[in-house]
């Protein structure tokens, strides 16, 4: 029997679109004097409040539309560090319906040239310190109409960039108020390209709706402890997955927002954290390892830091334990990717898992619990769903309101990543337990397949990094005539140390399965990294095959 669906009874709620412009409006109205601080290269910090930021974002919006003819859907790129002017672009560009395209200046030349042309950028906003880096690429951008230098007239650099415009001059005579247009909340707001090691970068097009929803959930995740969101230090670059959403989250909750200079020297970072009374920050593991090593060497402590979010790559247990035990800071392990805005999980233990520090640390070494709004699935090679028992592991799929439904103007990449039933293939191998804790076992392309069994390169690295003489570690699979692949461990020793292969293998023995022990341990001065700071295991495998890993 076919049941007739009853007529839907509408709710009597106002329909207000979720738009990025409303975030800066809210901050200006209710947190207008809360500071945004930019640590500038070779100059005193720049300070102003959200009220001033909103005024200048409005001036930029008027200038883009009225002087440069930018309209809804046009792409405006940024090639810049974390600064207050870059922050203004986040709202001034997206607020009028244009698309903010953030470019990673650390990408390879051919990648930068590809994404500017593929995105169809009309203008590029460029940090004055990055002008020399951008100039060689400009002849390859035939459709770019001009370059907006993020400086005042006094600090305008000499440049060969055609139609170079001074940012402060551009906005100076524009109105300092604006009624943001009421856009479709599903309209494109910003564009960020992935930087994979193979093929062309792929564009992820965020919407106003996805961005605001992601910020709302992020605010809930970072509300750890009293006043944890009082002051945020945005170490994550604004060109990398929207600085993990911090430029949107901070105005939403009224946090003081601090942008460090791009050098990220440990001594400098510590000084900023103390002088600005930072309570929360986010960054990749390398940042925190370097900072904590500096602090231990100089017998320093945090005076205000309450929570540190770790992402970008797996956080070794040794890092989480050091933060929690030695420095009393809540470590928040998170997982996500550019295609997920980026956050999908956060390491907040349930009450029953936080009764002791030992139990809390164990739970925090996972990638965390699945966030509301995100659906997860793990599947075997045949596409069959696997149980959430913490044991079964398979390919991780996700979906949700801030997960990409495809790649911008790239049907082939979309078809490879998105299933017919609407799930996004992450490329990670994971297990999930019944409480929603996700453990990323490896990238599918990096897992070591030995004798029909999987060896997690991440787990092997996490154990190795706990050795007191190891600064960085990477495990790769190399061809083997009998076992298909066997692990090789590549290590960067800490300064002043000289560990041996035997010493490292002895340290691993008993901490991992015997058949996981590496067939070889190689020592190098540095590991190759991608443009986003991750270890490039593809490069390591190529170097090993060519006999160049020495």
C-alpha positions as CSV (number, residue, x, y, z in Angstrom):
1,X,0.0,0.0,0.0
2,X,1.3,3.4,-0.9
3,X,1.0,5.9,1.9
4,X,0.1,9.4,0.9
5,X,2.5,12.0,2.3
6,X,0.7,14.7,4.2
7,X,1.0,18.3,3.3
8,X,4.1,19.8,5.0
9,X,3.3,22.2,7.8
10,X,5.6,25.1,7.5
11,X,7.4,26.5,10.5
12,X,6.8,30.2,11.4
13,X,10.4,31.2,11.4
14,X,12.1,34.1,9.5
15,X,14.2,33.0,6.6
16,X,17.6,34.8,6.9
17,X,20.4,33.5,4.6
18,X,23.7,32.5,6.1
19,X,26.1,35.0,4.6
20,X,29.7,35.8,5.3
21,X,29.0,39.5,5.5
22,X,26.8,38.9,8.5
23,X,29.9,37.7,10.5
24,X,31.8,41.0,10.3
25,X,28.5,42.9,10.8
26,X,27.9,41.0,14.1
27,X,31.5,41.5,15.2
28,X,31.4,45.3,14.5
29,X,28.1,45.7,16.3
30,X,28.8,43.7,19.4
31,X,32.6,43.3,19.6
32,X,33.6,46.5,17.8
33,X,36.6,47.3,20.1
34,X,38.0,43.8,20.3
35,X,41.4,43.9,18.7
36,X,42.8,42.4,15.5
37,X,46.6,42.4,15.7
38,X,49.0,42.0,12.8
39,X,52.7,41.3,13.6
40,X,54.3,43.1,10.7
41,X,57.7,42.4,9.1
42,X,60.1,45.2,10.1
43,X,57.5,47.4,11.8
44,X,55.4,47.7,15.0
45,X,52.3,45.6,15.2
46,X,49.2,47.0,13.6
47,X,46.1,47.2,15.8
48,X,42.5,48.0,15.3
49,X,39.1,46.6,16.2
50,X,36.3,44.8,14.4
51,X,34.4,48.0,13.9
52,X,37.3,49.5,11.9
53,X,37.8,46.2,10.0
54,X,34.2,46.3,9.0
55,X,34.5,49.9,7.7
56,X,37.6,49.1,5.7
57,X,36.0,45.9,4.3
58,X,33.1,48.0,3.2
59,X,35.5,50.5,1.5
60,X,37.2,47.6,-0.3
61,X,33.8,46.2,-1.4
62,X,32.8,49.6,-2.9
63,X,36.1,50.0,-4.6
64,X,36.0,46.5,-6.2
65,X,32.6,47.1,-7.6
66,X,32.5,50.8,-8.4
67,X,36.1,51.3,-9.6
68,X,37.1,47.9,-10.9
69,X,33.8,46.5,-12.1
70,X,33.8,43.4,-9.9
71,X,30.4,41.7,-9.9
72,X,28.9,38.6,-8.4
73,X,30.7,35.4,-9.4
74,X,34.0,37.2,-10.4
75,X,37.1,35.7,-8.9
76,X,39.6,38.0,-7.0
77,X,42.7,36.2,-5.9
78,X,45.0,36.9,-2.9
79,X,48.7,36.1,-2.8
80,X,49.4,37.1,0.7
81,X,50.5,36.4,4.3
82,X,48.2,36.7,7.3
83,X,47.5,40.4,7.7
84,X,44.7,42.7,8.5
85,X,44.4,43.7,4.9
86,X,44.1,40.1,3.9
87,X,41.4,39.7,6.6
88,X,39.5,42.7,5.0
89,X,39.5,40.9,1.6
90,X,37.8,37.8,3.2
91,X,34.8,40.0,3.8
92,X,35.1,42.8,1.2
93,X,35.3,40.3,-1.7
94,X,32.9,37.6,-0.6
95,X,30.5,40.1,0.9
96,X,29.5,41.5,-2.6
97,X,29.1,38.0,-4.1
98,X,32.5,37.8,-5.7
99,X,34.7,34.8,-5.0
100,X,37.9,35.1,-2.9
101,X,40.6,32.8,-4.4
102,X,43.4,32.4,-1.9
103,X,46.7,31.3,-3.5
104,X,49.5,29.4,-1.7
105,X,52.7,31.3,-2.6
106,X,54.7,28.2,-1.7
107,X,53.3,26.2,-4.6
108,X,55.5,25.3,-7.5
109,X,55.6,27.8,-10.4
110,X,53.6,25.6,-12.8
111,X,50.9,25.1,-10.1
112,X,50.5,28.8,-9.5
113,X,50.2,29.5,-13.2
114,X,47.7,26.7,-13.6
115,X,45.4,27.8,-10.8
116,X,45.3,31.5,-11.6
117,X,44.3,30.7,-15.2
118,X,42.0,27.9,-14.3
119,X,40.2,30.0,-11.7
120,X,39.8,32.9,-14.2
121,X,41.0,35.5,-11.7
122,X,40.3,39.1,-12.7
123,X,42.5,40.7,-10.1
124,X,45.3,39.5,-7.8
125,X,45.8,41.1,-4.4
126,X,49.4,40.7,-3.4
127,X,51.5,41.3,-0.3
128,X,54.3,43.7,-1.0
129,X,56.8,41.3,0.3
130,X,55.6,38.7,-2.2
131,X,55.7,40.9,-5.3
132,X,59.2,39.7,-6.4
133,X,57.9,36.1,-6.1
134,X,54.8,36.8,-8.2
135,X,56.4,39.0,-10.9
136,X,58.0,36.1,-12.9
137,X,54.5,34.4,-13.2
138,X,52.6,37.5,-14.3
139,X,53.3,37.1,-18.1
140,X,51.5,33.7,-17.9
141,X,48.3,35.4,-16.6
142,X,46.8,36.9,-19.8
143,X,43.4,37.4,-18.3
144,X,44.4,39.1,-15.0
145,X,43.5,42.8,-15.4
146,X,45.6,44.2,-12.6
147,X,47.3,43.7,-9.3
148,X,46.3,45.3,-6.0
149,X,49.4,45.8,-3.8
150,X,48.4,45.4,-0.1
151,X,50.3,48.5,1.0
152,X,50.1,52.2,1.4
153,X,51.8,54.7,-1.0
154,X,54.8,55.0,1.2
155,X,55.5,51.2,1.1
156,X,54.6,50.6,-2.6
157,X,57.4,48.5,-4.1
158,X,58.8,49.1,-7.6
159,X,57.2,46.4,-9.7
160,X,56.9,45.1,-13.3
161,X,53.3,43.9,-12.5
162,X,51.0,45.6,-15.0
163,X,48.3,47.9,-13.8
164,X,49.6,47.8,-10.2
165,X,47.2,49.5,-7.8
166,X,48.0,50.7,-4.2
167,X,45.4,49.1,-1.8
168,X,45.1,52.1,0.5
169,X,44.7,54.5,-2.4
170,X,42.1,52.3,-4.0
171,X,39.9,52.3,-0.9
172,X,40.7,55.7,0.5
173,X,37.7,57.7,-0.9
174,X,35.1,54.9,-0.7
175,X,32.2,54.9,1.7
176,X,32.9,53.2,5.1
177,X,29.4,51.7,5.3
178,X,27.6,49.1,3.2
179,X,24.4,47.1,3.1
180,X,25.7,43.8,1.9
181,X,23.6,42.4,-1.0
182,X,21.2,39.6,0.1
183,X,22.9,36.8,-1.8
184,X,21.8,33.2,-2.2
185,X,23.5,31.5,0.8
186,X,24.5,28.6,-1.6
187,X,26.4,31.0,-3.8
188,X,30.2,30.6,-4.1
189,X,32.1,32.6,-1.6
190,X,35.7,31.4,-1.8
191,X,38.0,29.1,-3.7
192,X,41.0,27.1,-2.6
193,X,43.1,24.7,-4.6
194,X,44.5,21.5,-3.3
195,X,48.2,20.9,-3.8
196,X,48.6,17.2,-4.5
197,X,51.8,15.6,-5.5
198,X,50.5,14.4,-8.8
199,X,48.4,16.0,-11.5
200,X,47.1,19.6,-11.5
201,X,45.7,21.2,-8.3
202,X,42.0,20.8,-7.8
203,X,39.7,23.7,-6.9
204,X,37.4,23.5,-3.9
205,X,34.6,26.1,-4.1
206,X,33.1,27.0,-0.7
207,X,29.7,28.6,-0.3
208,X,28.5,31.2,2.1
209,X,26.3,28.6,3.8
210,X,29.0,26.0,4.2
211,X,31.4,28.6,5.6
212,X,29.1,30.0,8.2
213,X,28.0,26.5,9.3
214,X,31.6,25.4,9.6
215,X,32.4,28.4,11.7
216,X,29.5,27.7,14.0
217,X,30.6,24.1,14.6
218,X,34.3,25.2,15.0
219,X,33.3,27.7,17.7
220,X,31.7,24.8,19.7
221,X,34.8,22.7,19.3
222,X,37.2,25.3,20.5
223,X,35.2,26.3,23.6
224,X,37.4,24.3,25.9
225,X,37.9,25.7,29.3
226,X,37.2,29.2,30.7
227,X,37.8,31.9,28.1
228,X,39.6,29.6,25.7
229,X,38.4,31.6,22.8
230,X,39.4,35.0,24.3
231,X,42.5,35.4,22.0
232,X,43.2,33.3,18.9
233,X,46.6,33.2,17.3
234,X,46.1,32.3,13.6
235,X,49.3,30.5,12.7
236,X,47.7,28.5,9.9
237,X,48.1,30.5,6.7
238,X,45.0,32.3,5.3
239,X,45.8,30.8,1.9
240,X,45.5,27.2,3.4
241,X,41.8,26.1,3.7
242,X,40.8,29.5,5.0
243,X,43.2,29.3,7.9
244,X,41.1,26.4,9.2
245,X,38.1,28.8,9.4
246,X,39.6,31.1,12.1
247,X,39.0,34.4,10.2
248,X,35.3,33.5,10.2
249,X,35.2,31.9,13.7
250,X,36.9,34.8,15.5
251,X,34.3,37.5,14.5
252,X,31.5,35.1,15.1
253,X,32.4,34.7,18.8
254,X,34.2,38.0,19.3
255,X,37.7,36.6,19.9
256,X,40.7,38.9,19.8
257,X,42.6,37.7,16.6
258,X,46.4,37.8,16.3
259,X,48.2,37.3,13.0
260,X,51.9,36.4,13.4
261,X,54.5,37.4,10.9
262,X,55.3,34.6,8.3
263,X,58.7,33.6,9.7
264,X,57.2,31.5,12.6
265,X,60.4,31.5,14.6
266,X,59.8,29.7,17.9
267,X,61.2,32.5,20.0
268,X,59.1,35.0,18.2
269,X,56.0,32.9,18.4
270,X,56.4,32.5,22.2
271,X,56.9,36.2,22.6
272,X,53.7,36.9,20.7
273,X,51.8,34.4,22.7
274,X,52.8,35.9,26.0
275,X,52.6,39.6,25.0
276,X,49.2,39.2,23.4
277,X,47.9,36.8,26.1
278,X,47.0,34.1,23.5
279,X,44.5,31.5,24.8
280,X,44.1,29.3,21.7
281,X,46.0,28.5,18.6
282,X,46.1,26.1,15.7
283,X,48.9,24.6,13.6
284,X,50.7,21.6,12.2
285,X,52.7,19.3,14.5
286,X,56.1,20.7,13.4
287,X,55.2,24.2,14.7
288,X,54.5,22.8,18.2
289,X,57.5,20.5,18.3
290,X,59.8,23.4,17.5
291,X,58.0,25.7,20.0
292,X,58.0,23.2,22.9
293,X,61.7,22.4,22.3
294,X,62.5,26.1,22.5
295,X,60.5,26.5,25.7
296,X,62.0,23.4,27.4
297,X,65.5,24.6,26.5
298,X,64.9,28.0,28.0
299,X,62.7,26.8,30.9
300,X,59.7,28.7,29.8
301,X,56.0,28.2,30.5
302,X,52.7,29.4,29.0
303,X,50.9,32.0,31.1
304,X,47.6,32.2,29.3
305,X,47.4,29.3,26.7
306,X,44.5,27.0,27.3
307,X,44.1,24.9,24.1
308,X,46.1,24.1,21.0
309,X,44.5,22.5,18.0
310,X,46.8,20.2,16.0
311,X,46.1,19.2,12.4
312,X,47.5,19.1,8.9
313,X,49.1,15.7,9.7
314,X,48.8,13.2,12.5
315,X,49.9,14.5,15.9
316,X,52.3,12.0,17.5
317,X,51.2,10.8,21.0
318,X,54.5,12.3,22.3
319,X,53.4,15.8,21.3
320,X,49.9,15.5,22.9
321,X,51.4,14.0,26.1
322,X,53.9,16.8,26.4
323,X,51.3,19.5,26.0
324,X,48.9,17.9,28.5
325,X,51.4,16.7,31.1
326,X,54.3,19.1,30.9
327,X,52.5,22.3,30.0
328,X,48.9,21.8,31.2
329,X,47.5,22.8,27.8
330,X,44.5,21.0,26.3
331,X,45.6,19.4,23.0
332,X,42.9,19.2,20.4
333,X,43.7,16.7,17.7
334,X,41.6,17.4,14.6
335,X,41.2,15.9,11.1
336,X,40.0,17.3,7.8
337,X,41.1,18.4,4.4
338,X,40.7,21.3,2.0
339,X,37.6,19.6,0.6
340,X,36.0,19.6,4.1
341,X,36.4,23.3,4.9
342,X,38.5,21.7,6.6
343,X,37.3,20.2,9.9
344,X,35.4,16.9,10.3
345,X,36.6,15.6,13.6
346,X,38.0,17.1,16.9
347,X,39.6,15.4,19.8
348,X,37.2,16.2,22.6
349,X,36.9,13.2,24.9
350,X,33.5,12.2,26.2
351,X,33.2,12.6,30.0
352,X,33.6,8.9,30.7
353,X,36.8,9.0,28.7
354,X,38.4,11.9,30.7
355,X,38.4,10.6,34.2
356,X,42.2,10.4,34.3
357,X,44.9,12.2,32.3
358,X,46.1,8.8,31.0
359,X,42.7,8.0,29.5
360,X,42.3,11.5,28.2
361,X,45.6,11.3,26.4
362,X,44.8,7.9,24.9
363,X,41.6,9.3,23.4
364,X,43.3,12.5,22.2
365,X,45.8,10.5,20.2
366,X,43.0,9.6,17.8
367,X,41.9,12.1,15.2
368,X,38.9,12.8,17.4
369,X,35.1,12.4,17.4
370,X,32.9,13.0,14.4
371,X,31.3,16.5,14.5
372,X,27.6,17.1,14.2
373,X,26.7,17.6,10.6
374,X,29.4,15.2,9.2
375,X,28.5,11.7,8.0
376,X,31.3,9.1,7.9
377,X,31.6,5.7,6.4
378,X,34.5,3.2,6.1
379,X,34.4,0.7,3.2
380,X,36.4,-2.3,2.0
381,X,37.8,-2.6,-1.6
382,X,34.4,-3.8,-2.9
383,X,32.6,-0.8,-1.4
384,X,31.0,-2.7,1.4
385,X,30.4,-0.7,4.6
386,X,32.5,-1.8,7.6
387,X,31.5,-1.7,11.2
388,X,32.4,1.0,13.7
389,X,34.1,-1.3,16.1
390,X,37.5,0.4,16.3
391,X,39.1,-2.7,14.6
392,X,37.9,-2.8,11.1
393,X,39.7,-0.4,8.8
394,X,39.0,0.7,5.3
395,X,38.7,3.7,2.9
396,X,37.2,6.7,4.7
397,X,34.2,8.5,3.1
398,X,32.5,11.7,4.4
399,X,29.6,13.9,3.5
400,X,28.0,17.0,5.0
401,X,27.0,20.6,4.5
402,X,30.7,21.8,4.4
403,X,32.0,18.9,2.4
404,X,32.8,19.4,-1.3
405,X,30.3,17.9,-3.8
406,X,32.9,18.1,-6.5
407,X,35.8,20.1,-7.9
408,X,35.6,23.4,-9.7
409,X,35.5,22.8,-13.5
410,X,37.1,19.4,-13.2
411,X,34.7,16.6,-14.1
412,X,37.3,13.9,-14.1
413,X,38.6,14.6,-10.6
414,X,35.0,14.9,-9.4
415,X,34.1,11.5,-10.8
416,X,37.1,9.9,-9.1
417,X,36.3,11.5,-5.7
418,X,32.5,11.6,-5.3
419,X,30.4,8.4,-5.3
420,X,27.1,7.9,-7.0
421,X,25.3,8.1,-3.7
422,X,27.0,11.4,-2.8
423,X,29.9,10.4,-0.5
424,X,33.3,12.0,-0.8
425,X,36.3,9.7,-1.0
426,X,39.0,11.1,1.3
427,X,41.9,8.9,0.3
428,X,42.5,8.0,3.9
429,X,42.5,4.5,5.6
430,X,40.7,4.7,8.9
431,X,38.9,2.9,11.7
432,X,36.0,4.3,13.7
433,X,34.8,3.1,17.1
434,X,31.2,3.1,18.4
435,X,31.8,6.4,20.2
436,X,32.7,8.1,17.0
437,X,36.5,8.3,17.5
438,X,38.3,8.2,14.2
439,X,41.8,6.9,13.8
440,X,43.5,7.6,10.5
441,X,45.7,4.6,9.9
442,X,47.3,6.0,6.8
443,X,46.8,7.7,3.4
444,X,45.7,5.0,1.0
445,X,48.7,5.8,-1.2
446,X,51.1,5.6,1.7
447,X,50.0,2.5,3.6
448,X,52.7,-0.2,3.4
449,X,51.3,-3.5,2.1
450,X,53.6,-6.3,3.3
451,X,52.7,-10.0,2.7
452,X,49.0,-9.1,2.3
453,X,48.9,-7.2,5.6
454,X,48.8,-3.4,6.1
455,X,51.5,-1.5,8.0
456,X,50.6,2.0,9.1
457,X,53.3,4.4,8.2
458,X,51.7,6.9,10.6
459,X,51.8,4.6,13.5
460,X,55.4,3.6,12.8
461,X,56.4,7.3,12.6
462,X,54.6,8.2,15.8
463,X,56.6,5.6,17.8
464,X,59.9,6.7,16.2
465,X,59.4,10.4,16.9
466,X,59.3,9.6,20.6
467,X,63.0,8.6,20.5
468,X,64.9,11.5,22.1
469,X,67.3,11.8,19.2
470,X,64.6,11.9,16.4
471,X,63.5,15.3,15.1
472,X,61.3,14.0,12.2
473,X,60.5,10.6,10.9
474,X,58.8,9.2,7.8
475,X,58.1,5.6,6.9
476,X,57.7,4.5,3.3
477,X,57.1,1.2,1.6
478,X,59.7,-0.1,-0.8
479,X,59.4,-3.0,-3.3
480,X,60.3,-6.4,-2.0
481,X,60.6,-9.7,-4.0
482,X,58.8,-11.8,-1.4
483,X,56.6,-9.5,0.6
484,X,55.6,-7.0,-2.1
485,X,56.6,-4.1,0.1
486,X,58.7,-3.6,3.3
487,X,59.0,-0.5,5.5
488,X,62.0,1.8,5.4
489,X,62.2,4.5,8.1
490,X,63.8,7.8,7.1
491,X,64.9,10.0,10.1
492,X,66.1,13.5,10.6
493,X,68.2,13.4,13.8
494,X,68.0,16.2,16.3
495,X,70.9,18.6,16.4
496,X,73.9,17.3,18.3
497,X,72.8,13.6,18.1
498,X,74.0,10.7,16.0
499,X,71.6,7.8,16.4
500,X,72.3,4.5,14.7
501,X,70.0,2.1,12.9
502,X,70.4,-0.5,15.6
503,X,69.5,2.0,18.3
504,X,66.3,3.0,16.4
505,X,65.2,-0.6,15.7
506,X,65.9,-1.5,19.4
507,X,63.7,1.4,20.4
508,X,60.9,0.3,18.2
509,X,61.1,-3.4,19.3
510,X,58.2,-4.3,21.6
511,X,56.3,-1.1,20.7
512,X,55.2,-2.3,17.3
513,X,54.6,-5.7,15.8
514,X,57.8,-7.6,15.0
515,X,56.9,-7.7,11.3
516,X,56.5,-3.9,11.3
517,X,60.1,-3.4,12.2
518,X,61.8,-1.5,9.3
519,X,64.2,-3.4,7.0
520,X,66.3,-0.3,7.0
521,X,66.7,3.0,8.8
522,X,68.2,5.9,6.8
523,X,69.3,9.3,8.2
524,X,69.0,12.5,6.2
525,X,69.5,16.2,7.0
526,X,65.9,17.1,6.0
527,X,62.7,15.5,4.6
528,X,61.1,16.8,1.4
529,X,57.8,18.7,2.1
530,X,54.9,19.7,0.0
531,X,53.7,23.3,-0.3
532,X,51.4,22.9,2.7
533,X,54.2,21.6,4.9
534,X,53.4,17.9,4.7
535,X,56.2,15.3,4.2
536,X,56.2,14.2,0.5
537,X,56.4,10.5,0.7
538,X,56.1,10.3,-3.1
539,X,59.4,12.2,-3.3
540,X,60.9,10.0,-0.7
541,X,59.9,6.8,-2.6
542,X,61.4,8.3,-5.8
543,X,64.6,9.3,-4.0
544,X,65.0,5.8,-2.5
545,X,64.5,4.2,-5.9
546,X,67.2,6.4,-7.3
547,X,69.6,5.7,-4.4
548,X,69.5,9.3,-3.3
549,X,68.4,8.8,0.3
550,X,71.6,9.2,2.1
